[in-house]
Amino acid sequence: MLMGTFTIGQFVHLDGSGVGVVVMLPNKTDVPDEHVGVWFGTTTETGSPVICTVPAEYFKPTPAPTIQH
C-alpha cells in the first residue's frame, strides 16, 4: 500500500501477523519514515499495548469490517 493511503483506525493485513489496526503514522510520532505503527491485539504483562512499526509497503488492504451488535 502507498504511504499516503493510511489513516488512524484503519484495518490492515500483514502476512504472518494477520489483521491489525493503524495507530501511529510517521509524521506525528516516533515512527520511522515510510513505516506505520500497527497494533495486532497483543499487550505486555502489565497490559500495555504492543505497537509494531512495519514498512508501509508490506501491508495489504482488508475488506470492510463486519459490524455486530
CORCOR-V122909 format. One line per field, one symbol per residue. psi: psi as a letter, one per 30 degrees, with the letter a starting at -180 (. if undefined). Layout:
psi = ???
This chain:
psi = lkeffklkfkklkkkffaklkkfklffgagklkglkkkkgglllfggkkjkkkkkefflklllklkkk.
